[in-house]
Amino acid sequence: MTSTQPSSPPVKKPLTFKERRRRFVKRRGKKLFQFMGRVMSQQSKVGDTPVLPTEFFPYLAPFPANWEKIRDEAKAILKYRDEIPAFHEISPDQHKISKGKNWRTFILYGFGKKLEKNCKQAPFTAELLSRIPKLQTAWFSILSPGYHIPAHTGVTKGIVRAHLGLIIPKEADKCWIRVGDQRKVWRPGELFVFDDTYEHEVYNNTDEERVILLFDFDRPMGLVGRALNKSLLVAMKFTAFYQAPRKNLADQEDRFEAATRQNTDNMEKLSDD
């Protein structure tokens, strides 16, 4: 008969200075974001509900009024579908909610900056977007059939998000977003605004693609809330959350422009023949 001695628990390696610093920053950063969120909520001039009344945003009226023109520009871009990147290919931080090529994004504005080359592909849409006060991001969001974007939350209450339905599956009731305790179904030409710091998730339980125009802009707030939000957005520009997507966006713009130029050259050659 043999006896075995209980194995000793594995010895944990001490954390490096970099790892300790990262944990400290993450812990303190979370508390700071929570504090800033409470202040911005108090400073909000449009309430603090998951879905916000569109009456608060009269400058968004031209979008549903002109949705067909916006949809047509999106359709033209979709002809080059293979050149439209997945969300995580632009922003690596999104890898948990963006898998494969199921969620493609054609970005027109990123972090408050207009992407000139991409906007030339959708000039009418870009012109409407330029009228929005404090626009931060805007893109055509293209969701594959059967895809589910897992529940997640946004970064700051200083920004709100709008969705405009463009190409919606026939079984629209099976294609929806949940924001907090509210569910919204996209309809062609309909727009709604929501606070993405509430937990939200998306289901496309159909066999058709869903395409919307998605854009973020500053929440109307009092002076203190606006100052906090501005300082946060400035600070974020020094993080990997901002730096990596900025480079990826430039590369994507160049690839898409090259693809459309090549197609134009091919068409001209065919017409000459």
C-alpha positions as CSV (number, residue, x, y, z in Angstrom):
1,M,0.0,0.0,0.0
2,T,1.3,3.4,-0.9
3,S,0.5,6.7,0.5
4,T,0.4,10.0,-1.3
5,Q,1.3,13.3,0.2
6,P,-1.1,16.2,-0.5
7,S,0.3,18.4,-3.2
8,S,1.3,21.9,-2.3
9,P,-0.7,24.7,-3.8
10,P,1.0,26.4,-6.7
11,V,3.1,29.3,-5.7
12,K,1.6,32.5,-7.1
13,K,4.1,34.7,-8.9
14,P,4.2,38.2,-7.5
15,L,2.6,40.9,-9.7
16,T,5.0,43.0,-11.6
17,F,4.9,46.8,-11.1
18,K,3.2,47.2,-14.5
19,E,0.4,44.7,-13.5
20,R,-0.1,46.3,-10.1
21,R,-0.3,49.7,-11.8
22,R,-2.8,48.4,-14.3
23,R,-5.0,47.0,-11.5
24,F,-4.8,50.2,-9.5
25,V,-5.7,52.4,-12.5
26,K,-8.6,50.1,-13.5
27,R,-10.0,50.1,-9.9
28,R,-9.7,53.8,-9.4
29,G,-10.8,54.5,-13.0
30,K,-14.0,52.5,-12.5
31,K,-14.9,54.6,-9.4
32,L,-14.0,57.8,-11.2
33,F,-16.3,56.9,-14.1
34,Q,-19.1,56.1,-11.7
35,F,-18.7,59.4,-10.0
36,M,-18.6,61.3,-13.3
37,G,-21.7,59.4,-14.5
38,R,-23.7,60.5,-11.5
39,V,-22.7,64.1,-12.0
40,M,-23.6,64.0,-15.7
41,S,-26.9,62.3,-14.9
42,Q,-27.7,65.2,-12.6
43,Q,-26.6,67.7,-15.2
44,S,-28.6,66.2,-18.0
45,K,-31.1,68.4,-19.7
46,V,-32.9,65.5,-21.5
47,G,-33.5,63.2,-18.5
48,D,-31.7,59.9,-17.7
49,T,-33.8,57.1,-19.1
50,P,-32.6,54.2,-21.3
51,V,-34.5,55.5,-24.4
52,L,-34.8,59.3,-24.7
53,P,-37.7,61.2,-26.2
54,T,-36.8,62.5,-29.7
55,E,-38.5,65.8,-29.0
56,F,-35.4,66.8,-27.1
57,F,-33.4,66.6,-30.3
58,P,-35.2,68.7,-33.0
59,Y,-32.0,68.9,-35.1
60,L,-32.3,65.2,-35.9
61,A,-35.6,65.7,-37.8
62,P,-33.8,65.7,-41.3
63,F,-32.7,62.1,-40.8
64,P,-36.0,60.3,-40.9
65,A,-37.2,62.9,-43.5
66,N,-34.4,61.9,-45.8
67,W,-33.9,58.3,-44.8
68,E,-34.3,56.9,-48.4
69,K,-31.4,59.0,-49.7
70,I,-29.2,57.8,-46.8
71,R,-30.3,54.2,-47.4
72,D,-29.3,54.6,-51.1
73,E,-25.8,55.8,-50.2
74,A,-25.5,52.8,-47.8
75,K,-26.5,50.4,-50.6
76,A,-23.9,51.9,-52.9
77,I,-21.2,51.3,-50.2
78,L,-22.5,47.7,-49.7
79,K,-21.4,46.9,-53.2
80,Y,-17.9,46.8,-51.8
81,R,-18.9,44.6,-48.8
82,D,-15.7,42.7,-48.7
83,E,-13.8,45.9,-48.0
84,I,-16.0,47.0,-45.1
85,P,-14.2,45.9,-41.9
86,A,-15.7,44.2,-38.9
87,F,-16.0,46.3,-35.8
88,H,-13.2,44.6,-33.9
89,E,-10.9,45.1,-36.9
90,I,-11.2,48.9,-36.3
91,S,-11.5,48.8,-32.5
92,P,-9.7,45.7,-31.0
93,D,-11.3,46.4,-27.7
94,Q,-14.6,45.2,-29.2
95,H,-13.5,41.6,-29.8
96,K,-15.9,40.3,-27.1
97,I,-19.0,41.5,-28.9
98,S,-17.8,41.5,-32.5
99,K,-17.0,38.1,-34.0
100,G,-16.0,37.1,-37.5
101,K,-17.5,39.3,-40.1
102,N,-20.9,39.4,-38.5
103,W,-20.8,43.1,-37.5
104,R,-19.4,45.3,-40.2
105,T,-18.9,49.1,-39.7
106,F,-18.4,51.7,-42.4
107,I,-17.3,54.7,-40.3
108,L,-17.9,58.3,-41.4
109,Y,-16.9,60.1,-38.1
110,G,-14.6,58.8,-35.4
111,F,-13.8,60.5,-32.1
112,G,-15.2,63.8,-33.4
113,K,-13.1,63.7,-36.6
114,K,-14.6,63.5,-40.0
115,L,-13.1,60.7,-42.2
116,E,-12.9,62.7,-45.4
117,K,-12.4,59.7,-47.8
118,N,-15.2,57.7,-46.4
119,C,-17.5,60.7,-46.3
120,K,-17.0,61.2,-50.0
121,Q,-18.7,57.8,-50.4
122,A,-21.8,59.1,-48.7
123,P,-21.8,62.9,-49.2
124,F,-25.5,63.5,-48.5
125,T,-25.4,61.5,-45.3
126,A,-22.1,63.3,-44.3
127,E,-23.6,66.7,-44.9
128,L,-26.6,65.9,-42.6
129,L,-24.2,64.6,-39.9
130,S,-22.2,67.8,-40.1
131,R,-25.2,69.7,-38.7
132,I,-25.4,67.8,-35.5
133,P,-24.0,69.7,-32.5
134,K,-20.9,68.0,-31.0
135,L,-21.0,64.9,-33.2
136,Q,-18.6,62.2,-32.0
137,T,-19.0,59.1,-34.1
138,A,-21.1,57.9,-37.0
139,W,-21.2,54.8,-39.1
140,F,-23.3,52.5,-41.1
141,S,-23.8,49.4,-38.9
142,I,-24.3,46.2,-40.8
143,L,-25.4,43.1,-38.9
144,S,-25.5,39.7,-40.4
145,P,-28.5,37.3,-40.2
146,G,-28.7,35.4,-37.0
147,Y,-26.1,37.4,-35.1
148,H,-26.4,38.4,-31.5
149,I,-24.4,41.3,-30.0
150,P,-23.9,40.4,-26.3
151,A,-25.0,42.6,-23.5
152,H,-22.5,45.4,-22.9
153,T,-22.4,49.1,-21.8
154,G,-21.0,52.3,-23.2
155,V,-18.2,54.5,-21.7
156,T,-19.8,57.8,-20.7
157,K,-23.1,59.4,-20.0
158,G,-21.8,62.5,-21.7
159,I,-22.7,61.0,-25.0
160,V,-26.0,59.7,-26.4
161,R,-26.6,57.4,-29.4
162,A,-29.1,57.6,-32.3
163,H,-30.2,54.7,-34.6
164,L,-31.9,55.3,-37.9
165,G,-33.4,52.3,-39.6
166,L,-32.3,51.8,-43.3
167,I,-32.4,48.2,-44.5
168,I,-34.5,46.2,-42.1
169,P,-35.5,42.5,-42.3
170,K,-39.1,41.7,-43.3
171,E,-39.6,40.0,-39.9
172,A,-38.7,43.2,-38.2
173,D,-40.1,42.1,-34.8
174,K,-37.4,39.4,-34.7
175,C,-34.6,42.1,-35.1
176,W,-34.3,44.3,-32.0
177,I,-32.2,46.0,-29.4
178,R,-32.8,45.9,-25.7
179,V,-31.6,49.0,-23.7
180,G,-32.0,48.5,-20.0
181,D,-35.6,47.2,-19.6
182,Q,-36.8,48.6,-22.9
183,R,-36.9,46.8,-26.3
184,K,-36.8,48.8,-29.6
185,V,-37.5,47.3,-33.0
186,W,-36.0,49.0,-36.0
187,R,-38.3,50.3,-38.8
188,P,-37.2,51.8,-42.1
189,G,-37.0,55.5,-41.7
190,E,-37.6,55.6,-38.0
191,L,-35.1,57.1,-35.5
192,F,-34.7,56.7,-31.8
193,V,-32.1,57.9,-29.2
194,F,-30.8,56.1,-26.2
195,D,-28.2,56.1,-23.5
196,D,-25.7,53.4,-24.2
197,T,-24.4,53.4,-20.6
198,Y,-27.4,51.3,-19.8
199,E,-26.8,47.6,-20.6
200,H,-27.8,46.8,-24.1
201,E,-27.8,43.9,-26.5
202,V,-28.9,43.2,-30.1
203,Y,-30.6,40.3,-31.7
204,N,-31.1,39.7,-35.4
205,N,-33.2,36.5,-35.3
206,T,-33.9,36.6,-39.0
207,D,-32.2,35.3,-42.2
208,E,-31.7,38.8,-43.6
209,E,-29.2,41.6,-43.0
210,R,-29.9,44.6,-40.9
211,V,-28.4,48.0,-41.8
212,I,-28.8,51.2,-39.8
213,L,-27.1,54.6,-39.5
214,L,-25.6,54.8,-36.0
215,F,-24.2,58.1,-34.5
216,D,-23.2,59.5,-31.2
217,F,-23.3,63.1,-30.0
218,D,-22.9,65.0,-26.8
219,R,-25.7,64.8,-24.3
220,P,-27.2,68.3,-23.6
221,M,-26.0,69.1,-20.1
222,G,-25.3,72.0,-17.8
223,L,-21.9,73.7,-17.7
224,V,-20.3,71.3,-15.1
225,G,-21.5,68.2,-17.0
226,R,-20.1,69.6,-20.3
227,A,-16.8,70.3,-18.7
228,L,-16.5,66.9,-17.2
229,N,-17.3,65.2,-20.5
230,K,-14.8,67.3,-22.4
231,S,-12.0,66.5,-20.0
232,L,-12.9,62.8,-20.3
233,L,-12.8,62.8,-24.1
234,V,-9.5,64.6,-24.1
235,A,-8.0,62.1,-21.6
236,M,-9.3,59.1,-23.7
237,K,-7.2,60.3,-26.7
238,F,-4.1,59.3,-24.9
239,T,-5.2,55.7,-24.3
240,A,-5.1,52.6,-26.5
241,F,-8.9,52.8,-26.7
242,Y,-8.3,55.8,-29.0
243,Q,-4.9,55.3,-30.5
244,A,-5.4,51.8,-32.1
245,P,-8.7,52.6,-33.9
246,R,-7.3,55.9,-35.2
247,K,-4.6,54.1,-37.2
248,N,-6.9,51.3,-38.3
249,L,-9.4,53.8,-39.6
250,A,-6.8,55.5,-41.8
251,D,-5.8,52.1,-43.2
252,Q,-9.4,51.1,-43.8
253,E,-10.2,54.4,-45.6
254,D,-7.2,53.9,-48.0
255,R,-8.3,50.3,-48.8
256,F,-11.9,51.2,-49.5
257,E,-10.9,54.1,-51.7
258,A,-8.5,51.9,-53.6
259,A,-11.2,49.3,-54.2
260,T,-13.7,51.9,-55.5
261,R,-11.0,53.4,-57.7
262,Q,-10.1,50.1,-59.2
263,N,-13.7,49.3,-59.9
264,T,-14.1,52.7,-61.7
265,D,-11.0,52.0,-63.8
266,N,-12.3,48.6,-64.7
267,M,-15.7,50.0,-65.8
268,E,-13.9,52.7,-67.9
269,K,-11.8,50.0,-69.6
270,L,-15.0,48.0,-70.4
271,S,-16.7,51.0,-71.9
272,D,-13.6,51.8,-74.0
273,D,-13.7,48.2,-75.4
